[in-house]
Amino acid sequence: MPRPELLSRLQQACTARAEAELLRRLRCVSAADGAEIVISGRRLWNFASNDYLGLAQHPRVCEALVAAAQRWGVGATAAHLLGGHRDTHEALEHKLAQWTGRERALLFSSGYLANLGVLVALLREGDLCLQDKLNHACLLDGARLAGATLKRYVHADAASARRQLETAAQSPALLATDGVFSMDGDVAPLRELATLCREQNATLLVDDAHGLGVLGPDGAGSVAEAGLDANDVPALMATLGKAVGVCGAFVAGSAMLVEGLVQFARTYVYSTALPPALAAAAATAIDIARHERWRRDRLQTLIAHLRSGVQALGLTLLPSRTAIQPLLVGDSAAALGLSRALESEGFYVPAIRPPTVPAGAARLRITLSALHSESLVEQLLATLARHADSARSV
């Protein structure tokens, strides 16, 4: 029997996905201006951005980036341990540690790399890694890369997590969860999970990519909102490319954790450092995020407005109190059709289809930003009303 050819196999997989109307396609954005983007020459209201606080184009953030680029250039030129670690990185790490109430923080070039790095550094073959069923892909990949035994519990169900932990009571264990789930927008039961981990002597890792800047006192995230500290959540990861509006990620925790990551997190050791100019921009964005509370207040107003309006239309939003508001459609073709109908009327709200979400759970992932206004949300609701029938396939 001839050996299968890998590129042909990949082509066949793409063809199958296209036939099922599940093919992902790149859309080129040629301009961005606040809450508007330009795609294929058309200006669209953007309801797909993770720029929850509207900081990505903030003048002070842009000025900080330009000033740092004039000093350092556009690249770090090396990994942190080989001369790429600059004073802007150091200052940002101190700021992040202080914001999240940790001893230290360590920068990574992306959230994916941060989660791979911390999981591979902490876990060994045979250890137990327990994860929420809806965790981000990078958490799952990190456990597999580490060679740990991966078990998944029912979404946001601490009792299910307890049963899974008790099946391997003698194994070193790490429980990993998103703080805010990226496709459902709901918040993990962090207090219950922290209690479970204390009782079971397991380490808790929280990926707060979508909570930092949006939830908690001063926007310190879902862990802070839950009233938990570094003893409850020894390993905290969050990104700088969502509410902070820039790029990169970090892991925060004890000095011992960070020192261990410097030694054993391969994605840190062997990656070029984040450009210093981006670190300077992120530090400025954090100051704005922390102290301009009106941005979080506006988000809450917009969330309430959208949810009330969608309910009045008889459509189904998943239970979320965050800026991520998933409009459940169910059928992939119907979700894609609704997305295209909205785009034809000036709203960019892409359809999320399997395998990103489970079969039969296709949706429009509506994301809100402090850049939006109540009148703009009202326009979106009016447009949804005109196409409501195609959103009722659930």
C-alpha positions as CSV (number, residue, x, y, z in Angstrom):
1,M,0.0,0.0,0.0
2,P,1.6,3.3,-1.0
3,R,2.5,5.8,1.7
4,P,-0.1,8.7,1.9
5,E,1.3,12.0,0.6
6,L,0.9,14.7,3.3
7,L,0.1,17.8,1.1
8,S,-2.6,15.8,-0.8
9,R,-4.1,14.7,2.5
10,L,-4.2,18.3,3.6
11,Q,-5.8,19.4,0.4
12,Q,-8.5,16.8,0.8
13,A,-9.2,18.0,4.4
14,C,-9.6,21.6,3.1
15,T,-11.9,20.4,0.3
16,A,-14.1,18.5,2.8
17,R,-14.3,21.6,5.0
18,A,-15.2,23.8,2.1
19,E,-18.0,21.4,1.0
20,A,-19.4,21.5,4.6
21,E,-19.3,25.4,4.4
22,L,-16.8,25.4,7.3
23,L,-13.8,26.8,5.5
24,R,-12.1,29.6,7.2
25,R,-11.2,32.6,5.0
26,L,-8.9,35.5,5.5
27,R,-10.5,39.0,5.1
28,C,-8.0,41.8,4.5
29,V,-8.7,45.0,6.5
30,S,-7.3,48.0,4.6
31,A,-8.1,50.6,7.2
32,A,-9.3,51.0,10.8
33,D,-10.8,54.0,12.4
34,G,-12.2,53.6,15.9
35,A,-15.1,51.2,15.7
36,E,-15.0,51.2,11.9
37,I,-13.0,49.0,9.5
38,V,-12.7,48.9,5.7
39,I,-12.9,45.6,4.0
40,S,-13.0,45.3,0.2
41,G,-13.5,49.0,0.0
42,R,-16.5,49.1,2.3
43,R,-16.7,50.8,5.7
44,L,-18.2,48.5,8.3
45,W,-19.1,48.8,11.9
46,N,-16.8,46.4,13.7
47,F,-18.5,44.0,16.2
48,A,-15.7,41.4,16.0
49,S,-12.8,43.2,17.7
50,N,-11.4,42.2,21.1
51,D,-10.4,45.9,21.7
52,Y,-12.9,46.0,24.5
53,L,-11.7,49.3,26.0
54,G,-11.0,51.0,22.7
55,L,-7.3,51.5,23.4
56,A,-5.6,50.1,20.3
57,Q,-5.6,53.5,18.5
58,H,-5.6,55.7,21.6
59,P,-3.4,58.7,20.9
60,R,-1.3,58.3,24.1
61,V,-0.7,54.7,23.4
62,C,0.4,55.5,19.8
63,E,2.7,58.2,21.1
64,A,4.3,55.9,23.6
65,L,5.0,53.4,20.8
66,V,6.5,56.0,18.5
67,A,8.7,57.4,21.2
68,A,10.0,54.0,22.2
69,A,10.5,53.0,18.5
70,Q,12.6,56.1,18.0
71,R,14.8,55.0,20.9
72,W,14.9,51.2,20.4
73,G,13.9,50.6,16.8
74,V,11.2,48.2,15.8
75,G,12.6,44.9,17.1
76,A,14.2,43.5,20.2
77,T,16.7,41.6,18.0
78,A,17.2,38.7,20.4
79,A,15.5,36.5,23.0
80,H,15.2,38.0,26.5
81,L,18.1,35.9,27.8
82,L,20.4,36.9,24.9
83,G,20.2,40.7,25.1
84,G,16.6,41.2,24.0
85,H,15.4,42.2,27.5
86,R,15.2,46.0,27.6
87,D,14.2,48.4,30.3
88,T,10.7,48.9,28.7
89,H,10.1,45.1,29.2
90,E,11.3,45.4,32.8
91,A,9.0,48.3,33.5
92,L,6.0,46.6,32.0
93,E,6.6,43.4,34.0
94,H,6.7,45.4,37.2
95,K,3.5,47.2,36.2
96,L,1.7,43.9,35.4
97,A,2.8,42.3,38.7
98,Q,1.5,45.3,40.6
99,W,-1.8,45.4,38.7
100,T,-2.5,41.7,39.3
101,G,-1.2,41.5,42.9
102,R,1.7,39.1,42.1
103,E,5.3,39.1,43.1
104,R,6.6,39.0,39.5
105,A,5.4,38.8,35.9
106,L,7.1,37.5,32.8
107,L,6.4,38.6,29.2
108,F,5.8,36.3,26.3
109,S,5.4,37.1,22.7
110,S,1.8,35.8,22.5
111,G,-0.8,34.2,24.7
112,Y,-0.4,30.8,22.9
113,L,3.3,30.8,23.7
114,A,2.7,31.8,27.3
115,N,0.3,28.9,28.0
116,L,2.5,26.4,26.2
117,G,5.5,27.7,28.2
118,V,3.9,27.6,31.7
119,L,2.3,24.2,31.1
120,V,5.4,22.5,29.8
121,A,7.5,24.0,32.6
122,L,5.1,22.8,35.3
123,L,4.0,19.4,34.1
124,R,5.8,16.2,33.4
125,E,4.8,12.9,31.8
126,G,2.2,11.1,34.0
127,D,1.0,14.3,35.8
128,L,-2.7,15.1,35.7
129,C,-3.8,18.2,33.8
130,L,-7.5,18.8,34.3
131,Q,-9.2,21.3,32.0
132,D,-12.6,22.8,31.3
133,K,-14.3,21.3,28.3
134,L,-14.4,24.8,26.6
135,N,-10.8,25.9,27.4
136,H,-8.8,27.7,24.7
137,A,-6.9,25.4,22.3
138,C,-3.5,26.5,23.6
139,L,-4.2,25.2,27.1
140,L,-5.1,21.8,25.6
141,D,-2.1,21.8,23.3
142,G,0.2,22.7,26.3
143,A,-1.0,19.7,28.3
144,R,-0.4,17.4,25.3
145,L,3.0,18.9,24.6
146,A,4.0,18.3,28.2
147,G,3.0,14.7,28.0
148,A,0.6,15.0,30.9
149,T,-2.6,12.9,31.3
150,L,-5.3,15.3,30.0
151,K,-8.8,15.1,31.5
152,R,-11.6,17.5,30.7
153,Y,-14.5,18.3,33.0
154,V,-18.0,19.5,32.2
155,H,-18.0,23.2,31.3
156,A,-17.9,25.4,34.4
157,D,-18.8,22.5,36.7
158,A,-16.7,22.3,39.8
159,A,-18.4,19.1,40.9
160,S,-17.4,17.4,37.6
161,A,-13.8,18.7,38.2
162,R,-13.8,17.2,41.7
163,R,-14.8,13.8,40.3
164,Q,-12.0,13.9,37.7
165,L,-9.4,14.9,40.3
166,E,-10.4,12.2,42.7
167,T,-9.8,9.5,40.0
168,A,-6.0,10.3,40.2
169,A,-5.5,11.3,43.8
170,Q,-1.9,10.3,43.9
171,S,-0.8,12.2,40.8
172,P,0.7,15.8,40.8
173,A,-2.2,17.8,39.3
174,L,-2.8,21.1,37.6
175,L,-6.3,22.5,36.9
176,A,-6.4,25.0,34.1
177,T,-9.3,27.1,33.1
178,D,-10.2,30.2,31.1
179,G,-11.3,33.1,33.3
180,V,-13.7,34.3,30.6
181,F,-14.5,31.8,27.9
182,S,-13.7,33.2,24.5
183,M,-16.6,31.8,22.5
184,D,-19.3,31.7,25.2
185,G,-18.4,34.9,27.1
186,D,-19.3,33.4,30.5
187,V,-17.0,33.5,33.6
188,A,-15.5,30.4,35.2
189,P,-16.6,29.4,38.8
190,L,-13.2,30.5,40.0
191,R,-14.0,30.6,43.8
192,E,-15.3,27.0,43.7
193,L,-12.3,25.8,41.6
194,A,-9.8,27.5,43.9
195,T,-11.4,25.8,46.9
196,L,-11.3,22.5,45.1
197,C,-7.6,23.0,44.3
198,R,-6.7,23.8,47.9
199,E,-8.5,20.7,49.2
200,Q,-6.9,18.5,46.6
201,N,-3.4,20.0,46.6
202,A,-3.7,20.9,43.0
203,T,-2.2,24.0,41.2
204,L,-4.7,26.4,39.6
205,L,-3.8,28.1,36.4
206,V,-6.2,30.8,35.0
207,D,-6.0,32.1,31.5
208,D,-7.6,35.6,31.9
209,A,-7.1,36.8,28.3
210,H,-10.7,38.1,28.0
211,G,-11.1,39.2,31.7
212,L,-8.1,41.4,32.2
213,G,-9.0,45.1,31.8
214,V,-12.7,44.4,31.7
215,L,-13.6,42.7,35.1
216,G,-12.6,43.3,38.7
217,P,-11.3,46.3,40.6
218,D,-9.3,48.6,38.3
219,G,-9.9,46.0,35.6
220,A,-7.5,43.5,37.2
221,G,-9.5,40.7,35.8
222,S,-11.8,37.8,36.7
223,V,-9.5,36.5,39.4
224,A,-9.5,39.8,41.2
225,E,-13.3,40.1,40.7
226,A,-13.7,36.7,42.5
227,G,-11.7,38.0,45.4
228,L,-8.9,35.5,44.9
229,D,-5.2,36.2,45.3
230,A,-1.9,34.6,44.4
231,N,-2.3,31.9,47.0
232,D,-5.6,30.9,45.4
233,V,-4.4,31.2,41.8
234,P,-0.6,30.5,41.8
235,A,-0.3,30.9,38.0
236,L,-2.1,33.7,36.1
237,M,-1.8,34.2,32.4
238,A,-3.3,37.1,30.4
239,T,-2.8,38.7,27.0
240,L,-2.0,42.3,26.1
241,G,-3.7,42.2,22.7
242,K,-7.3,42.3,23.8
243,A,-8.5,44.9,26.4
244,V,-5.0,46.4,26.6
245,G,-5.1,46.8,22.8
246,V,-1.5,46.0,22.0
247,C,0.3,42.7,21.7
248,G,1.9,39.9,23.7
249,A,1.1,38.2,26.9
250,F,2.5,37.5,30.4
251,V,2.4,35.0,33.2
252,A,2.3,36.4,36.8
253,G,2.9,34.6,40.1
254,S,5.5,34.1,42.7
255,A,9.1,34.9,42.2
256,M,9.8,31.2,42.3
257,L,7.3,30.5,39.5
258,V,8.8,33.2,37.3
259,E,12.3,32.0,37.9
260,G,11.2,28.5,37.0
261,L,9.7,29.8,33.7
262,V,12.9,31.6,32.9
263,Q,14.8,28.3,33.2
264,F,12.3,25.9,31.8
265,A,9.6,27.6,29.6
266,R,11.0,26.8,26.2
267,T,8.7,29.2,24.4
268,Y,10.2,32.0,26.5
269,V,13.9,30.9,26.3
270,Y,13.8,30.4,22.5
271,S,11.6,33.2,21.3
272,T,12.6,36.7,20.3
273,A,11.5,39.2,22.9
274,L,8.4,41.4,22.3
275,P,9.5,44.6,20.5
276,P,10.3,47.2,23.2
277,A,8.1,49.8,21.5
278,L,5.1,47.5,22.0
279,A,6.0,47.0,25.7
280,A,6.1,50.8,26.1
281,A,2.7,51.1,24.4
282,A,1.2,48.4,26.6
283,A,2.5,50.1,29.8
284,T,0.7,53.3,28.8
285,A,-2.5,51.4,27.8
286,I,-2.5,49.7,31.3
287,D,-2.5,53.1,33.0
288,I,-5.5,54.2,30.9
289,A,-7.3,50.9,31.5
290,R,-6.9,51.1,35.2
291,H,-7.8,54.7,35.8
292,E,-10.5,55.4,33.2
293,R,-13.3,53.4,34.7
294,W,-15.8,55.0,32.4
295,R,-14.7,52.6,29.7
296,R,-15.8,49.6,31.8
297,D,-19.0,51.4,32.8
298,R,-19.8,52.0,29.2
299,L,-19.3,48.4,28.3
300,Q,-21.7,47.3,31.0
301,T,-24.3,49.8,29.6
302,L,-23.9,48.4,26.1
303,I,-24.1,44.8,27.3
304,A,-27.3,45.5,29.1
305,H,-28.7,47.3,26.0
306,L,-27.8,44.6,23.6
307,R,-29.1,41.7,25.8
308,S,-32.4,43.5,26.4
309,G,-32.9,44.2,22.7
310,V,-32.0,40.7,21.5
311,Q,-34.4,39.2,24.1
312,A,-37.1,41.4,22.8
313,L,-36.5,40.0,19.3
314,G,-37.0,36.5,20.6
315,L,-33.4,35.5,19.7
316,T,-31.0,33.5,21.8
317,L,-27.9,35.0,23.4
318,L,-25.8,32.7,25.5
319,P,-25.7,33.7,29.2
320,S,-22.8,36.2,29.3
321,R,-22.2,39.3,31.3
322,T,-19.0,40.2,29.5
323,A,-18.2,42.0,26.3
324,I,-18.5,38.7,24.4
325,Q,-22.1,38.2,23.5
326,P,-22.7,35.1,21.4
327,L,-25.9,35.0,19.3
328,L,-26.7,31.3,19.0
329,V,-27.9,30.3,15.5
330,G,-27.2,26.5,15.5
331,D,-26.9,25.7,11.8
332,S,-23.6,26.7,10.2
333,A,-25.1,27.7,6.9
334,A,-27.7,29.8,8.7
335,A,-25.0,31.5,10.8
336,L,-23.0,32.3,7.7
337,G,-26.0,33.6,5.9
338,L,-26.9,35.9,8.8
339,S,-23.4,37.2,9.0
340,R,-23.4,38.0,5.3
341,A,-26.8,39.8,5.6
342,L,-25.5,42.0,8.4
343,E,-22.4,42.8,6.4
344,S,-24.5,43.8,3.5
345,E,-26.0,46.5,5.8
346,G,-22.7,47.7,7.2
347,F,-22.0,45.5,10.2
348,Y,-19.0,43.1,10.5
349,V,-20.0,40.2,12.7
350,P,-18.3,37.0,11.5
351,A,-20.0,33.6,12.0
352,I,-18.2,31.1,14.3
353,R,-18.7,27.6,13.1
354,P,-17.3,24.1,14.0
355,P,-14.7,23.0,14.8
356,T,-14.2,26.2,16.8
357,V,-17.5,25.6,18.5
358,P,-19.4,22.2,18.8
359,A,-21.6,20.9,15.9
360,G,-25.0,22.5,16.0
361,A,-23.8,25.5,18.0
362,A,-22.7,27.9,15.2
363,R,-23.2,31.5,16.3
364,L,-22.4,35.1,15.7
365,R,-19.8,36.2,18.3
366,I,-20.9,39.9,18.9
367,T,-18.1,41.7,20.8
368,L,-18.7,45.1,22.3
369,S,-16.2,47.9,22.8
370,A,-16.1,51.2,24.6
371,L,-15.8,52.7,21.2
372,H,-19.4,51.7,20.4
373,S,-22.4,53.9,21.4
374,E,-25.9,53.0,22.5
375,S,-27.2,54.4,19.2
376,L,-24.9,52.1,17.2
377,V,-26.0,49.1,19.3
378,E,-29.6,50.1,18.5
379,Q,-28.8,50.2,14.8
380,L,-27.4,46.7,15.1
381,L,-30.5,45.5,16.8
382,A,-32.7,47.1,14.1
383,T,-30.7,45.3,11.5
384,L,-31.0,42.0,13.4
385,A,-34.7,42.5,13.6
386,R,-34.9,42.6,9.8
387,H,-33.1,39.3,9.5
388,A,-34.5,37.6,12.7
389,D,-36.0,34.6,10.9
390,S,-32.6,33.4,9.8
391,A,-31.3,33.6,13.4
392,R,-33.9,31.3,14.8
393,S,-32.6,28.0,13.5
394,V,-31.7,26.9,17.1
